[in-house]
Amino acid sequence: MRWGNSTIVRLTLMLVLAQVAALALGLTVIHRFTSATILSDARTAAEVARDDLIDDYRQLGLPGLIEAIDYRLKARDDRNFIVLLKAPDGKRLAGNLREWPATVADTAHWRQRSLTREGATAAEPMGVVTARLPGGYALLTGETLEAQRQLAEASETAFFYALAVGLLIAALMAALVAWILARRIDVFSRAANAFVGGKLDTRVERDETGDAFDRLALSINAMFGRIAGLVRELRMVTDSMAHDLRSPVSRMKARLEQALGRTKDAEAQAAIAGAIEEADSLHRLLDTALEISRAEAGIGRDQFTRFALRPMLDDTAEVYGPLAEDRGFAIVVDAPTELDIFAHRELLMRALSNLVDNALKYAAGGSTIRIGAHPMDGNTIDLTVDDDGPGLTSEQMAEAAQRFVRLDPARGGTGAGLGLSLVETIAHLHGGTMRLESHSPHGLLVRLALPIAAERHLS
């Protein structure tokens, strides 16, 4: 199962990014909410302390206020509490700040500043509120924000750890989802490839869950069944026609041969000889059509055997050697001696013979036809026939394997346009493929990629 630059990979990456973005957004919201809550609590504490001390001043006067401040500083367990009372001349009267901050007015709402407590050596982040008292006195109350700072640092650390763990979990979950999707899609792909390869009884395996994939499998299986039924009906008609026509053609040829032996007229003999030649062509056409139909139906797989490939290539070159020499071609075989294949020997030789015969007919101006066989990897053999003739254009190569298609001017002469179609069908019967390529610098290369152990591909 190859993913590569696939839709599944892109969807997986999008899923990971979406999950990470959602996690980051959630952690940021939590961090901001927590910080805002702590600041709000500190502000409320500072305002409550301010209001309480103002009430003490109103009830007990200045001495009572100073005593209340000292009492709160001594008795208060909260070491974050900040308070300062100054006289109208700016003199510090009570509190735990060194001096009144120059940047804070006598009447100010919540302010955040870095201030230094009495006895401390460094400034600390603080939040303070102030109020002016009768008589020109000023009161400052507040809370240190050290806890908020520590929480912010802890929150940032936790944010990155949570983000890293979340990223890992999101990646694992996305990979799992991608694997499940790829496995389900691979079931459809294998079934489609097998169906295209001629196994018309192939159906997509269902899991009976009723989900979208199961409904898709049901629809595709219905489509496969309909196509298979139409193909079988078409094959039945064509097979019947081809089979039924062979006898009349044979009888017609026999009568023409009898007539040829009885007539003495030269023109009549020439006409009858031409008719006999056309009957032979029609007979070969019917035989080829039947072979294609049988190969597509899988007939012949029970005759697969293991044999050495090089002797078969040598036999093909020997059979066509004299004809090739008459037409100015040399047939060269390029294949290792030790190369076995599990295949239908007669059909595979028929495919090679068709390719060599095509090269002899249509590679006008060429001089060499090469028959080659080499292992591509541990499971596939690359069987090739190439020539140095004029070759085909890309448009012609796309049409060449279609049935009853004859390409002009590159494909002239006699023939019904079934040769390459038969070769491709034989390749499919073996679980392989046929591909046409341009041969450098010119010419045509026909490549058959065949599995070495075809039984593993046909089960």
Residue, then its C-alpha position, 0 to 999 in steps of 0.5 A: m500500500r503506497w501512500g506517497n503524495s496522496t489524498i490520505v496523507r494530506l487529510t492526515l496532515m490536515l487532521v493533525l494540524a486541526q487537532v494541534a490548533a484546537l489544543a493550542l487554542g484551548l490551552t491558551v484560553i485556559h492560561r489567559f482565563t487562569s491569569a485573569t482570575i488570579l489578577s481579579d482575585a488580587r484586585t478584589a483583595a486590594e479593594v476590600a483591604r482599602d475599604d476596611l482601612i478607610d472604615d477604620y480611619r473614619q471610626l478610629g482616626l489616624p492613630g487607629l488607622i496606623e494601629a490597624i495597619d500594623y496589626r494587619l501586617k503582623a497578624r496577616d498570614d498572607r505575605n502578599f499583602i501590600v499597604l502604605l499610608k503617607a502624610p500630606d507632606g509625603k512622609r511614610l507613616a505606616g506600611n511595608l513599602r519603602e516609599w510611595p511610587a512616583t507613577v501612582a497617583d493618590t487616587a488611582h484604580w488598579r495599577q500594576r507596577s514593580l515596587t520594592r517592599e521594606g527590607a527587600t533588595a529587589a522590586e516585585p510585580m504588584g497590583v495596587v489601588t489608592a485612595r485619598l483620606p480626609g486631612g490630606y492623607a493617602l492610602l495604598t493597598g495591594e497584592t504582590l503578583e509573584a504567584q501570578r508570575q509563577l503560575a504564568e511560568a508553570s502554565e507556559t511550561a505545562f503548555f509546551y509539554a501538553l502541546a508536545v504530548g497532544l501533538l504526539i497523540a494527534a499524530l498517532m490518532a491521525a496515522l491510525v485513521a489514515w491506516i484505516l482509510a487506506r486499508r478500506i480503500d485498498v480493498f476497493s483498489r484490489a477488487a477493481n484491479a482484479f476486475v479490470g484484469g479479467k476476473l469478472d467474479t471479483r467483488v469488494e469484500r463487505d464488512e456488513t456495518g452499513d457505513a458509507f464504505d459498506r454502502l459503496a461496496l454494495s453499489i460497486n458490487a452491483m456495478f461489477g455484477r451488471i458489467a460481468g453479466l453484459v460481458r458474458e452475454l457479449r462473449m457468448v454472442t461473439d464466441s457463438m458467432a466465431h465458432d459457428l462461422r468456422s465450419p461454413v468458412s472451412r466448407m467454403k474454402a474446401r469448395l473453392e479449392q475443389a473449384l480451383g482444381r476443376t477450372k482451367d481458366a486463368e482468370a477464374q483460377a486467380a479469382i478463386a485463389g484470391a477467394i481462398e486467401e480471403a477465406d484463410s484470413l477470415h479463418r485466422l481472424l475467427d481463431t484469434a477472436l476465439e483465443i482472445s475470448r478464451a484467454e479473457a475467460g481464464i481458460g488455459r490457466d490449468q496448463f501453466t508450467r514452469f519452464a526455461l524462458r531462453p529456449m523459447l526465445d531461441d525457438t521464436a528467433e529460429v522460426y522467424g529467422p529465414l523470413a527476417e533475413d529475406r526482409g533484411f532484418a536480423i533477430v537478436v536474442d538477449a536473455p540469461t540462460e538461467l531464467d525460469i517462469f511459470a506460464h502457459r508456454e504455447l500462449l506466451m510463444r504465440a504472443l512473442s510470435n505476434l510481436v515479431d511478426n508485427a515488427l517484420k511487417y511494420a518496421a520498414g527501414g529497420s534492420t534489427i529486431r531484439i527479443g529480450a527477457h530480464p528479471m526486473d526484481g525478485n517477482t517480475i520478468d521484463l519480456t521485450v520485443d523492439d525494433d529500429g523501424p519508424g515507430l509510433t506516435s503517442e496517439q497511435m500507441a494509445e490506440a494500437a491495442q484496441r481490437f480491430v484497429r489498424l493504424d495507417p500509415a504505420r500499420g498498413g498491409t493485411g490483418a484484422g487489428l487483433g494481434l496486439s489485443l491478443v498479446e495484451t490479453i495473454a499478458h493479463l491471463h498471466g497476471g501481467t501487463m503490456r506497454l508500448e514505448s518509443h525506442s531510442p533513437h527510433g523504433l517501437l518497444v513492446r514490454l510485457a511485465l510478467p510475474i515469475a510465479a504467476e500462480r501467486h497472482l492468479s489465485 
